[in-house]
Amino acid sequence: MDDRTKELLVRGVVVLGLAVDAVIHLGVAPAMELAAPDGLGGGFLFRAQATVAGLVAVLLLVTGRRWAYVLAGLVALSALGPVLLYHFVDVPAIGPTPSMYDPLWSPEKVISIVGEALALAFAVVGVRLTSRRAADTVRA
């Protein structure tokens, strides 16, 4: 398999992982609104995450550039980190951000974690592939 084909496959996995992240966050947002109906609200945070994940997925799909892979990895990490943190640690409310402690494993949470972890891991691979492609272009 040539590098271009590998990069397209990797890009597809990252885009799919971010799409899963976006869909799950949009679906769970109404329930998370209950966490702080008067504050910033988990629903707002989940909708913001879904919007950013969707936009970055489209950006990566269209460009396939190294910086888009970096951005995709950061977006995946910005979702994966908190879901794991709030699963294992009862973080109190911080300013307008509510406490979103949730020690239960729901199907949505597991699917989200898998999508985010795949997006993060493959984004790292994508950065390496596009770095190599950029180096080959400079040498040519």
Secondary structure, DSSP 4 states (H G I P E B T S, - for coil): --HHHHHHHHHHHHHHHHHHHHHHHHHHHHHHGGG-SSSS-HHHHHHHHHHHHHHHHHHHHHH--HHHHHHHHHHHHHHHHHHHHHHHS-PPPBTTBPP----S--HHHHHHHHHHHHHHHHHHHHHHHHHHHHHHHHH-
